[in-house]
Amino acid sequence: MDSLITAAARALAAGDPLGALNRIALRDDAPGLALRGIAMAQLGDFGRAKMLLRRAARGFGPRERVARARCLVAEAEIAFVSRDLGWRPRALETARATLARHGDWINAAHAGHLAVRRLLLIGRVDEAEAALSGIAPAALPPSRRAAHELAAAGIAIRRLSTDAARTALDRAGAAARESGISALIAEVDSANRLLATPAARLIEDGSERLLLLDEVEALLASDSLVLDACRHAVRRGAHAISLATRPVLFALARLLCEAWPGDADRRTLLTKAFHARFVDDSHRARLRVEIGRLRAALGGLAEIRATERGFLLAPARPGRIVVLAPPVDSPHADILALLADGEAWSSSALALALDTGQRTVQRALEALSGAGKVQAFGRGRARRWMAPAMPGFPTALLLPVAHSSR
C-alpha cells in the first residue's frame, strides 16, 4: 500500500474525511475508491459513497477477500445509518467471518457492532446483547471501544438499567476523548443527555409529574400496580401483562387506572374506549363483555368490581395504582420516537422496527404529515420521512423491544 493510501486511511480513522480526500480525490484504483467512498459517507453523501464502494469491490480481485469484505462492511454501515434496515444481514455476517478468519479483528469487531446496532434498531435486545458479548473490547482502538460501550449503553437503556447505562457511557466518553474524534464525542454527549431528559409522565390521583429514566426504573421495580401506556402493558414488579395487541382492553384498563381510587362511570368508558356517540343496550352489553375479558386478562394482578356508576379496579395486593404515560401524548408516538433520532426513515424500515405492516405505518405517516409533525422527501421507493425536533421526544420507553425476556 502506497503512502497516500496509508495517510488517507489514517485521516479517516481520525475522523478527518476532508484530509483523506485531499490525498486521494483523484484516485480511481480500488483502494482509492474504497477510501473515497468511506470519506463521502462520513460527509453524509450516502448515494455517492455507495457507488464508490461498489466500484471498489468490483475492482478488487477475487483473491482479495479481505478488501472486498471491508467494502461490504462500509456499505452496511451506510445502509444502517440511512435506516435501510432490510439491508443484507447475512452478507454482513459473512464479511465479519471473513475478516475474523484473516486476522482483521478490528474490522471484524466493527462489523459485529454494526449488527448489534441493527438489532437494537428493530428492538431485538436479547439478540443484540448476545452478539455484543462475543466481542472483546479490550484490544480494540479507542474509537471502536467507544462504539462498543455505546452499544452496551443502548442495551442497558432498553432494559431500563440506568446504572449500567451510565457506567457504559462513562467508559464510552473516556474512549471517545482518547480517540479525539469530535463526532464520536458528540454522540456520547447526546446519549448522556437522554438520561437527563424526562422519559415519561406519572399520573396518580389526578395529578401529573415528569419522570427521568432512573425514576421510571424505580417505579417499575416497586410494588405499585403500573399501567404502562408507553409499552401498553400492566405491570407489578417482575409480573407484566401485555395488552399491546388488545387496544380496547388497554383503553379500558387505562380509564380504570386513571379513575382509581374511585370508579369509572359506564358512559365515560363507552365514549372513550369505544368512541360511542350515544349509549344504548348494545353498547352496555359490549362493555360487560370487554370488562369480562379484561378481568380475565389481568389475572392475579387486579380485580374489577361492578359499582352503581360503573366499574372499579382494585389491586390484588394492597398498594397504589398509577399510570405511566409518554411525556407528550400524541397519536403514533412510537413512530415519532423513532423519527426523533434525526435520521431519514423509509416506511419499510419503520415497519420492520415496529414489527407491523408497512401499510399501517404509511397510514400513520400520512396522518402525522397532515398534522405537520413529520415531513417527507423523495418519491417512490426513495421516499423518506423525518420529524422536526419535538419537546418530550425521544423517549427510550417508546422504542421497540421485541423478543425480550426481561
N, C-alpha and C positions, 0 to 999 in steps of 0.2 A: 504494500500500500504506500502511495507516494505521500510526500509531506503535506500537500494541500488537503488531501482527503483526511489525513490524520488530524490536521489543525481544525478542519471544518467539523469533524466528529467531536472533538473536544469542546468546540464552541457550542454545539448543540447540547452536549451533556451538561454544560454550564448554563443552559437556558438563554443562549445568545444566537437566535436564528439569523439576525442580520449579519453578524460577524461571520457565520458559516457561509451565507450566500455571497459575501464579498470574496470568498476564496473559490467557490465552485459554481457560481451562477451560470457560467458558460460551458460547464462540463456536460457532455452527453453520453459518457460511458456509464456502465451500470452502477458502480459505486457512487459516482457523482449524481446520477438521477435519484438514487435512493436517499442520499443526504439532502438533496434539494426538496424531495417530497416531504421529508420529516420537517425541514425548515418551514415549508409552506404550511404544514399542519400546525406548527407552533404559532404561526402568524394568523391562523384562522381561515386560510383559503383551502377548505377541505376538498373541494372539487378538483382543483389543480394538484393538490397533494396526492389524491388517489390516482390520478392519471400518471403522475411521475413515478409513483411506487409500482404501479403495474408495468410500466415500461421497463423499470429497473429489474423487476422479477423476470420478465421475458429476456432481458439482456444477460442475466447470469446463466451460465451453462448448467446442464442437468446434474453435473457433479458438484456444483456449488450449492449444496443443500442448505448449509447454514445461512448463506447470504439470502437465499430465497425465503427461508423461514423468517429471517429478520424483517424482510419486506412485508410478509404476511402479518406479522405481529404489529408492525406500524400501521398497516391498513386496518387491522382490527381495532386499534386504539382510536383511529379516526372515526370508524363506524360507531363505536360506543359513545365517544364524545358528542357526535352529531345525532345520538339517540337512535341509531339504526340497530335496535336490539335483536332483530331477527338475523343479524349477520352470522355467518357460519361458525358456531361454537366448536364443532368437531374439527374444522380446519385450524382453529386456534390451538386446540389441544394437540393436534398433530405437529404443528410448528413448535409448541413448547417441548414436546417429547424429542423432536429432532435437535433442538438447541441443547437440551439436557444431555442427550446421548453424545453430543460432540463437545461437551465440556464448557459450553457458553452458559454458565449458571446465572449470570446477571440478567441476560435477556430472557432466559427461561423463567426466572422469577418474575420479570416484568410481564410476560405472557400470563403467568399464574395470577398476578394481581389484576390484570385486565379481566380474566374470567371471574374473579371474585367480585369486581365492580359490577359486571353484568348481572351476576346472580343477585346482588343487593338491589339493583335497579328493578328487577322483576319480583322482588320480595322473597326469594328463596334463601332465607337466612341460615337455615341448617346446612344447606349445601355450601354456602359461602364460607361458613365457619370451618367446615371440614376441609375445603380447598385451601384456606389460608393456613390451617395448621400444618399442611405439608410443605410450607415454605419457611426455610430457616433464615431470619433476617440478619443475624449477627455478621455474616461475611459480606453483606451487600454494601454498596456505596451509600453515602448519606441520602441521596435523592430517592433511592429505592427503599431504604429503611423508612423514610418518611411516608412513602406510598403504602408500605406495609402497615404502619401504625394508623394511618388514616382509614384503611380498610377495617382494621381491628376496632377503631372508634365507631365506624359506621355500624358494625355488627352490634357493638355494645349499646349504641343508641337505640337500635331497633329492639333490643332486648330490654330496654329501659334499665340498663345497668350504668347509672351515671358515674359512679366512682371509677369503674373500669374504663369508661369513655374518657374521663378527664386524665387518667393515668396514660392512656394510649395517646391522647392529644398532646400531653406534655412531652412524651418521647418523640412524637412527630414534629413538634415545634423545635426541639433540640436538633433533630436530624436535618430539618429544613434550613435552620440557621447555619448549620455546619456546611450544607451544600452551597449556600449563598445564592440560591435561585429565588428571585423575588416572587415569581408567580406561585411557587410552592409555599413560600412563607405566607402569602396572602390566602392561599387555600386553607392552610391550617388555622389562620386567624378567623376565617369565615366559619369553619367548623366549630371553633370555640364560641363564637357568638351565638350559635344555635343553642348551646346550653344555657345561655343567659337571656334567651328570648322566651316569652310566655308560650307554653305549648298547649294549654287547654284552659277552659273555664270550669270552675267548681260551682255548681248550682245546688243550693241547700237552703231549705226554709224560705224560699222566695228571694234570697239574696245571691249575688254572684261575686266571684273574685278570680283573678287570673292566677295560674299556677305555672311555675317553672318545671322543667322535666324531672328534676330530682324530687320535687313536691308531688308530682304525679306518681313517681315510683313509690314514694312513701305511702300515698293514699291507696294504691293498689295492693300494697303489702299489708295494709291494716285490716281490721275486722269489719270494716264498713261494707255494706252492700252497694256496689257501684254500677250504675247504668252507664256503660262506656259508649257514648254517642260518637266517639271518634272511630272505633272499630266495631260498632254495632254488636255489643255483647253485654251480658250481665255477669258481674264478677263478684266473688267474695274470696279474698286470699288467693290461693292457687286454683280454686274452682272457677271455671269460666264457661258460660253457655253462649254460644254464638247464635245471633239472630240475623246475621248478615243476609241470608237468603230468604228471610221471612219479614218483609218490610212492615206488614200490618201488625204483626205481633210486636215488632220493635217499637212502632209508633205508640201502641197501647201501653207497653212497658214504660216508655219514657213519660207519658202523661201520668201514669200512676205514680212513678217515682217523683215527678215534679210536684204532685199534689200531696205527697207524704209530709207530715203525719196525718193529714186529712185524707178524705176520699175524693175521687174524681167523679163528677156527675155524668150521667149517661149521655146527655146532649153534647157535652164537651168532647167525650170520647168519640161519638159518632161523627161530629162535624170535623174534628181534627185528624182522626185516624182514618176515617172512611171518606172524608170530604163530602159528606151528605149535605145537600142544600135544605132538605126537610127531613123530618123523622117520622117514620110510620112503623107498623108492626114488623114488617120485613127487616127493617134496619135493626130493630131491637133483637129480633131473633138471630140475625147475623152477629150482633155484638155478643150475645150469650155464647154462640159457637166459638168465636175467636177468643173470648176470655177463657173458655174451657181449654182451648189449645194452648194458650199462654200459660195457664195454670199447670198443665202437663209438662210444658217445655221447661218451666222454671224448676221443676223437680223439688229437691230438698233445700233450695236457696231461699224461697219465699212462698207464701200462700196468698191467694186472692180471695177476699171475703166480699160478699154482696152486702150493700148497705141500702138504706131507704133511698138515697140520692143516686147511688151508682155502685162503685167498687173501690175497695181499699186494699192496698198492698201492704203485707206485714212480713218482715224478715223472719226466717225460721228460727234464728237465734237473736237474742237481744242485740241491738246496735242501730246505728243510723243508716239512712238511705240517702245517697247523693247521686247527682248526675254529673258526669264528666263530659263536657262538650267542647268542640273546637273553639279557638279564640274568637273566630268570626263565623257565625252560622251563615252558610252560603250553599245554594244548590250545587251539586257536583264538586264538593270541596276536595275530594280525593284527587280529581283531575287538576284542580288549581294548585294543590300541594306539590304535585309532580312538576307542573309547569313553572313553579316558583323558583326552580333551580337556575333559571335564566337561559336554558338551552332551548333549541327549536326541536319540537317533538312531532313526529308523524302520528296520525290516528292509529296506525297499526302498532306502533311502539307503545302508545298509551294503553291500547287494548291488551297487549302482551303483559305489560307491567301490572295491570289491574285484573288480569285473568278474566276478561269479559269479552263480549262480542265487539267487533270493530264498528258495526252499525250503531250499537248502543253508544259507543264513545263519540261517533260522528254526530249523533243527535244531541248529545250533551255539549259538544263543542259549538254546534250551531246555536244552541240556547245561550251559552256563555258569550258567544260572539255578539248575539243580538243585544245582550245586556252590557256590552262594552268591556267585558272582563278578560277576553282573550282576543288575539288578532292572528290572522292567517296571512301567509305569503306563499307564492308559488302556485302551480296548477297541477292537477292530476296526481300522479304518484310522487311528484316533487313537492307537494303541498305540505307545509309545516306550520305548527302552531306555537305561539309564545304568549306569555302573560306579563303585563306590566307589574311592577312591584306593588304588592297589596299589604296593608297593615294586618298583622296577625298571621301571615304566611311566610315561610313554610312552617309546618309543624311535623315532627317525626311521627306523631301519633296518627297522622292521616296517610302515611306512606304504607304501601302494601307489605304485608308479612305473610307470605304463603308457605304452606308446608312446614310450619314451625311447630315444634313440640313443646316449646317452653312458653 
